[in-house]
């Protein structure tokens, strides 16, 4: 059983800082981490390895100078192998190109029985890569999975959508993406961290997988903080008559805000 987990180095949006004058993010001051959903994807893979056996392999696209710590984090959590597809400025590669690069990697190093991904990326909240990759590989797939269980060699995947809970029973080969509801990622021990420092990931130049002309980049035109103006209104209630007026006023405010 071979399980592949593509992971992304993302800006830690919880520590995002903005220029007070322009509203633009100060990216140089924001640390970069493995996304929360990617950690959950890696945890799901490790739990499946404990149930089904096999190996867990992590894959990322980026530069060794920025991605090395994340690869060590993946080793510390327990993955067996890791690969880094080397390219400068990976954050500006468009989602379809990312899925195509991963597909070429799988064609070259696969096959894999199970591919697990985070449902969305930490920084852009894009959910394009998992379905795009599944379509290119022609695999059965489920997206936004909240719960993973194993029954008689098959995976039972539960995903909560707007119209209800969907339950999928799929057998390998397959691909699925997980949300942060799927599990709680393990915290590596000191022994795990020291072991990870002795492990080495394999670097692969992106040109070995796709032609340079096929790499499409995204141009960021503008990035600014969106501030929702707050409205404060004090409604004093001293009697039942005031209470009726207060309720009517609250309903009016909700209608003005198009909440109801």
RADAJO-V456335 format. One record per pair of residues at least 12 apart in sequence whose ideal C-beta (glycine too) atoms are under 7 Angstrom apart, sorted by sequence separation. I is the first residue (numbers start at 1). J is the second residue. D is the distance in whole Angstrom. If there is no record, write none. Layout:
i=[I | I]
j=[J | J]
d=[D | D]
//
This chain:
i=[17 | 117 | 131 | 145 | 146 | 17 | 71 | 117 | 130 | 145 | 146 | 156 | 157 | 16 | 145 | 146 | 235 | 15 | 142 | 144 | 154 | 155 | 11 | 15 | 42 | 58 | 85 | 143 | 154 | 67 | 142 | 154 | 12 | 153 | 11 | 12 | 155 | 157 | 12 | 64 | 85 | 233 | 11 | 12 | 58 | 10 | 56 | 57 | 62 | 64 | 9 | 10 | 56 | 57 | 63 | 56 | 57 | 58 | 59 | 60 | 61 | 119 | 9 | 10 | 55 | 57 | 62 | 63 | 119 | 55 | 57 | 61 | 142 | 7 | 8 | 63 | 62 | 142 | 61 | 8 | 99 | 103 | 140 | 7 | 46 | 95 | 98 | 102 | 106 | 145 | 42 | 46 | 145 | 95 | 99 | 103 | 141 | 143 | 144 | 145 | 146 | 32 | 95 | 99 | 103 | 139 | 140 | 141 | 142 | 143 | 145 | 148 | 7 | 42 | 139 | 141 | 144 | 146 | 147 | 5 | 34 | 96 | 100 | 139 | 146 | 5 | 42 | 61 | 95 | 99 | 145 | 137 | 34 | 5 | 61 | 134 | 3 | 133 | 59 | 3 | 130 | 3 | 59 | 130 | 1 | 3 | 5 | 7 | 9 | 1 | 2 | 3 | 8 | 1 | 2 | 3 | 4 | 5 | 6 | 7 | 9 | 3 | 6 | 2 | 4 | 9 | 9 | 114 | 119 | 113 | 118 | 119 | 113 | 114 | 115 | 116 | 117 | 118 | 119 | 9 | 112 | 111 | 116 | 7 | 48 | 7 | 45 | 44 | 41 | 41 | 41 | 40 | 38 | 37 | 37 | 35 | 37 | 35 | 36 | 35 | 6 | 52 | 51 | 108 | 44 | 105 | 101 | 104 | 104 | 4 | 77 | 101 | 3 | 13 | 77 | 101 | 2 | 3 | 13 | 100 | 2 | 3 | 4 | 5 | 6 | 10 | 77 | 1 | 10 | 11 | 76 | 3 | 8 | 10 | 76 | 76 | 84 | 86 | 83 | 86 | 97 | 82 | 83 | 84 | 85 | 86 | 87 | 97 | 76 | 86 | 75 | 83 | 85 | 93 | 94 | 94 | 72 | 75 | 85 | 93 | 94 | 72 | 92 | 92 | 71 | 44 | 47 | 41 | 40 | 44 | 44 | 64 | 40 | 43 | 37 | 37 | 40 | 43 | 37 | 40 | 42 | 43 | 36 | 40 | 39 | 25 | 24 | 24 | 23 | 23 | 18]
j=[29 | 129 | 143 | 157 | 158 | 30 | 84 | 130 | 143 | 158 | 159 | 169 | 170 | 30 | 159 | 160 | 249 | 30 | 157 | 159 | 169 | 170 | 27 | 31 | 58 | 74 | 101 | 159 | 170 | 84 | 159 | 171 | 30 | 171 | 30 | 31 | 174 | 176 | 32 | 84 | 105 | 253 | 32 | 33 | 79 | 32 | 78 | 79 | 84 | 86 | 32 | 33 | 79 | 80 | 86 | 80 | 81 | 82 | 83 | 84 | 85 | 143 | 34 | 35 | 80 | 82 | 87 | 88 | 144 | 81 | 83 | 87 | 168 | 34 | 35 | 90 | 90 | 170 | 90 | 38 | 129 | 133 | 170 | 38 | 77 | 126 | 129 | 133 | 137 | 176 | 74 | 78 | 177 | 128 | 132 | 136 | 174 | 176 | 177 | 178 | 179 | 66 | 129 | 133 | 137 | 173 | 174 | 175 | 176 | 177 | 179 | 182 | 42 | 77 | 174 | 176 | 179 | 181 | 182 | 41 | 70 | 132 | 136 | 175 | 182 | 42 | 79 | 98 | 132 | 136 | 182 | 175 | 73 | 45 | 101 | 175 | 45 | 175 | 102 | 48 | 175 | 49 | 105 | 177 | 52 | 54 | 56 | 58 | 60 | 53 | 54 | 55 | 60 | 54 | 55 | 56 | 57 | 58 | 59 | 60 | 62 | 57 | 60 | 57 | 59 | 66 | 67 | 172 | 177 | 172 | 177 | 178 | 173 | 174 | 175 | 176 | 177 | 178 | 179 | 70 | 173 | 173 | 178 | 70 | 114 | 74 | 116 | 116 | 116 | 117 | 118 | 118 | 118 | 118 | 119 | 118 | 120 | 121 | 122 | 122 | 102 | 150 | 150 | 209 | 148 | 209 | 206 | 209 | 210 | 112 | 185 | 209 | 112 | 122 | 186 | 210 | 112 | 113 | 123 | 210 | 113 | 114 | 115 | 116 | 117 | 121 | 188 | 113 | 122 | 123 | 188 | 116 | 121 | 123 | 192 | 193 | 201 | 203 | 201 | 204 | 215 | 201 | 202 | 203 | 204 | 205 | 206 | 216 | 196 | 206 | 196 | 204 | 206 | 215 | 216 | 217 | 196 | 199 | 209 | 217 | 218 | 197 | 217 | 218 | 201 | 178 | 183 | 178 | 178 | 182 | 183 | 203 | 180 | 183 | 178 | 179 | 182 | 185 | 180 | 183 | 185 | 186 | 180 | 185 | 185 | 223 | 223 | 224 | 224 | 225 | 225]
d=[5 | 7 | 6 | 5 | 6 | 7 | 6 | 5 | 6 | 7 | 6 | 5 | 7 | 6 | 5 | 5 | 6 | 6 | 5 | 5 | 5 | 5 | 7 | 6 | 7 | 4 | 6 | 7 | 7 | 6 | 6 | 5 | 6 | 7 | 5 | 5 | 7 | 6 | 7 | 6 | 7 | 7 | 6 | 5 | 5 | 7 | 7 | 6 | 7 | 7 | 5 | 7 | 5 | 6 | 7 | 6 | 4 | 4 | 5 | 6 | 5 | 6 | 7 | 5 | 4 | 7 | 7 | 6 | 5 | 7 | 7 | 6 | 5 | 6 | 6 | 7 | 4 | 7 | 5 | 6 | 5 | 6 | 5 | 4 | 7 | 6 | 5 | 6 | 7 | 5 | 6 | 5 | 7 | 4 | 4 | 5 | 6 | 7 | 6 | 5 | 6 | 7 | 5 | 4 | 6 | 6 | 5 | 5 | 4 | 5 | 7 | 6 | 7 | 6 | 6 | 6 | 6 | 4 | 6 | 5 | 5 | 6 | 7 | 5 | 6 | 5 | 7 | 6 | 7 | 6 | 6 | 7 | 6 | 5 | 6 | 5 | 5 | 7 | 7 | 6 | 7 | 6 | 6 | 4 | 5 | 6 | 7 | 6 | 7 | 6 | 6 | 7 | 7 | 3 | 6 | 5 | 5 | 5 | 5 | 5 | 6 | 7 | 7 | 7 | 6 | 6 | 5 | 5 | 4 | 4 | 6 | 6 | 6 | 6 | 4 | 6 | 5 | 7 | 5 | 5 | 7 | 7 | 7 | 7 | 7 | 6 | 5 | 5 | 5 | 5 | 5 | 7 | 4 | 3 | 5 | 6 | 6 | 6 | 6 | 3 | 6 | 7 | 5 | 7 | 5 | 6 | 6 | 4 | 6 | 4 | 7 | 5 | 7 | 6 | 6 | 6 | 5 | 7 | 6 | 6 | 5 | 5 | 5 | 5 | 5 | 6 | 6 | 5 | 4 | 4 | 4 | 7 | 6 | 4 | 5 | 5 | 5 | 5 | 6 | 7 | 6 | 4 | 5 | 5 | 5 | 5 | 4 | 5 | 4 | 6 | 4 | 6 | 5 | 6 | 5 | 7 | 5 | 5 | 7 | 6 | 5 | 7 | 5 | 5 | 5 | 5 | 7 | 5 | 5 | 6 | 6 | 6 | 6 | 5 | 6 | 6 | 5 | 4 | 6 | 6 | 7 | 6 | 5 | 6 | 4 | 6 | 6 | 6 | 4 | 5 | 4]
//
